[in-house]
C-alpha cells in the first residue's frame, strides 16, 4: 500500500478516536435535568414540581415524591419510566423502594433483584435495601447476615464521603435501623442523626420511625 494511503488511513483513524473522545466528554459533562439538580440539593418539593411533567426529570421527580411519601405519584412516574426502558436499573431500584415503603414486600424484592441483575455497580446499595427490607419483614437474622456483606465498606463510605449528602440520606436511615436491630445503639444513633440532617425536606425518617424497626425514643428520634 502506498505511503500516501497509509497516511490517510492513519489520519482517518485519529479523527475517529478524537470524535469518540469528544463525544464521551460531552456526555460526561452534559447538564443534568433541573429536577435532578434540585434533588441533589435536597429540594424535593421543587424537584417534584419541575420534573413530574418532564421525561428527562421523571426519575428525579419520582425519587422526590417518594421522599415526600407520595408513593402513588412516585409509582406512576416510575411505571412510565419503566414502560420506556424496562431495564433502567435506577428506576427499578426506586420502584422497589416505593413498594417496600408501601408494605408490598414481595414485589419490592423482585424489583430490587431485577435491578441487581442489570446494574452490578448498584450491588452495595441494593444489598443495603434488601437487608432493610428483610428487617421490615421481621426477618432480623437474614437482615443481619445480608447487612454484614457490606457493613464495613458501607460505613467507610458513610463516614468519609456521604455525610450531609441529601441523595444518600436514606442509606444512613436504613443503616441506622439495621444497627439498632443488632443492638449497636451508638452507630445507629449517629447514622439516624446524619440521615435526618442531610435531607430536612425528606419525610422518610417519619415513615421509618413508625415501623417496628424504628428509632428508639432516646437518641434516634427527630
C-alpha positions in Angstrom: 0.0 0.0 0.0 1.4 3.4 -1.0 2.7 5.6 1.8 0.0 8.2 1.0 -2.8 5.8 1.6 -1.2 4.6 4.9 -1.0 8.2 6.0 -4.6 8.8 5.0 -5.8 5.7 6.9 -3.8 6.9 10.0 -5.4 10.3 9.8 -8.9 8.9 9.5 -8.2 6.7 12.5 -7.0 9.6 14.5 -10.1 11.6 13.6 -12.4 8.7 14.6 -10.6 8.4 18.0 -10.8 12.2 18.5 -14.5 12.2 17.7 -15.1 9.4 20.2 -13.2 11.2 22.9 -15.1 14.4 22.3 -18.4 12.5 22.4 -17.6 10.9 25.7 -16.5 14.2 27.2 -19.8 15.8 26.1 -21.8 13.0 27.6 -20.0 13.0 30.9 -20.4 16.8 31.2 -23.9 17.0 29.9 -26.1 19.0 32.2 -28.5 17.0 34.3 -32.2 17.9 34.3 -33.2 20.8 36.5 -35.1 18.3 38.6 -32.0 16.2 39.2 -30.0 19.2 40.2 -32.8 20.2 42.7 -32.9 16.6 44.0 -29.2 16.6 44.6 -29.7 19.7 46.8 -32.5 18.1 48.8 -35.1 20.4 47.4 -37.6 17.6 47.0 -40.8 19.6 46.6 -39.3 21.8 43.9 -37.7 18.8 42.2 -41.1 17.1 42.0 -42.8 20.2 40.7 -40.1 20.8 38.0 -39.7 17.2 36.9 -43.1 15.4 37.0 -44.0 16.6 33.5 -40.5 16.4 32.0 -39.4 13.0 30.7 -35.8 14.0 31.4 -36.6 14.8 35.0 -39.1 12.0 35.7 -36.8 9.7 37.7 -35.7 12.7 39.9 -39.3 13.7 40.4 -40.3 10.1 41.3 -37.4 10.0 43.9 -38.6 13.3 45.3 -42.2 12.1 45.5 -41.0 9.0 47.4 -39.1 11.2 49.9 -42.3 13.2 50.4 -44.2 9.9 50.9 -46.4 10.5 47.9 -46.0 6.8 47.0 -48.8 6.7 44.5 -47.4 9.5 42.4 -43.9 8.1 42.6 -45.2 4.7 41.4 -46.9 6.3 38.5 -43.9 8.2 37.4 -41.7 5.1 37.7 -44.1 2.9 35.8 -44.0 5.4 33.0 -40.2 5.4 33.1 -40.0 1.6 33.1 -42.5 1.4 30.2 -40.0 3.4 28.2 -37.0 1.4 29.4 -37.7 -1.8 31.3 -34.1 -2.3 32.0 -33.5 1.0 33.8 -31.7 -0.1 36.9 -32.1 3.1 38.9 -35.9 3.2 38.1 -36.2 -0.5 39.2 -34.5 0.3 42.5 -36.8 3.3 43.0 -39.9 1.3 42.1 -38.8 -1.4 44.5 -38.4 1.1 47.3 -41.8 2.5 46.7 -43.3 -1.0 47.1 -41.2 -1.5 50.2 -42.5 1.6 51.9 -46.0 0.7 50.9 -45.6 -2.7 52.6 -45.6 -4.7 49.3 -42.5 -6.7 50.3 -42.5 -9.5 47.7 -42.8 -7.2 44.7 -40.2 -4.9 46.2 -37.7 -7.7 46.5 -38.4 -8.9 42.9 -37.8 -5.3 41.6 -34.6 -4.9 43.6 -33.3 -8.3 42.4 -34.1 -7.3 38.8 -32.1 -4.1 39.3 -29.1 -6.0 40.7 -29.2 -8.2 37.6 -28.7 -5.3 35.2 -26.6 -2.9 37.3 -23.7 -4.6 39.0 -22.5 -1.1 40.1 -25.5 -0.8 42.4 -24.8 -4.0 44.2 -23.9 -2.4 47.5 -26.9 -0.1 47.7 -29.3 -2.8 46.6 -27.8 -5.2 49.3 -28.5 -2.5 51.9 -32.0 -2.0 50.7 -32.6 -5.8 50.7 -31.3 -6.1 54.2 -33.5 -3.3 55.4 -36.4 -5.0 53.5 -35.7 -8.2 55.4 -35.8 -6.2 58.7 -39.2 -4.7 57.8 -40.5 -8.2 57.1 -39.4 -9.3 60.6 -36.5 -11.5 59.3 -33.9 -10.0 61.5 -31.4 -12.8 61.2 -31.5 -12.7 57.4 -31.3 -9.0 57.5 -28.2 -9.1 59.7 -26.4 -11.7 57.5 -27.1 -9.7 54.4 -26.0 -6.4 56.0 -22.7 -7.9 57.2 -21.8 -8.4 53.5 -21.5 -4.7 53.0 -21.3 -3.2 56.5 -17.6 -2.4 56.7 -17.4 -0.8 53.2 -20.7 1.0 53.7 -19.8 2.5 57.0 -16.5 3.7 55.5 -18.4 5.5 52.7 -21.0 7.0 55.1 -18.3 8.4 57.3 -15.8 9.6 54.7 -17.8 10.6 51.6 -21.5 10.8 52.1 -22.2 12.8 55.2 -24.5 15.7 54.5 -25.4 14.5 51.0 -29.2 14.5 50.6 -29.1 11.8 47.9 -27.7 9.4 50.5 -29.8 10.3 53.5 -31.8 7.1 53.1 -28.7 5.0 53.3 -28.0 6.5 56.7 -31.6 5.9 57.9 -31.7 2.3 56.7 -28.3 1.6 58.2 -29.4 3.1 61.5 -32.3 0.7 61.7 -30.1 -2.3 60.9 -27.5 -1.2 63.5 -30.3 -0.8 66.0 -31.6 -4.3 65.3 -28.1 -5.5 66.1 -28.1 -3.6 69.4 -25.4 -1.2 68.2 -27.1 1.9 69.6 -24.1 4.2 69.2 -23.7 3.7 65.4 -27.5 3.6 65.0 -28.0 7.0 66.7 -25.1 8.5 64.7 -26.5 7.3 61.4 -30.0 8.4 62.2 -28.9 11.9 63.1 -26.9 12.2 59.9 -29.7 10.9 57.7 -32.2 13.4 59.2 -29.8 16.3 59.0 -28.8 15.6 55.4 -32.3 15.9 54.0 -34.6 18.1 56.1 -37.4 18.1 53.4 -37.5 14.3 53.3 -40.3 12.5 55.2 -38.6 9.1 55.0 -37.4 9.3 58.6 -41.0 10.0 59.7 -42.2 6.8 57.9 -39.3 4.7 59.2 -39.8 5.9 62.8 -43.3 4.4 62.7 -42.2 0.9 61.9 -41.3 -1.8 64.4 -37.7 -1.3 63.5 -38.0 2.5 64.0 -35.8 4.5 66.2 -35.8 4.3 70.0 -37.2 7.3 71.8 -33.8 8.1 73.3 -31.4 9.4 70.7 -32.9 8.4 67.3 -36.0 10.5 67.0 -36.1 13.8 65.2 
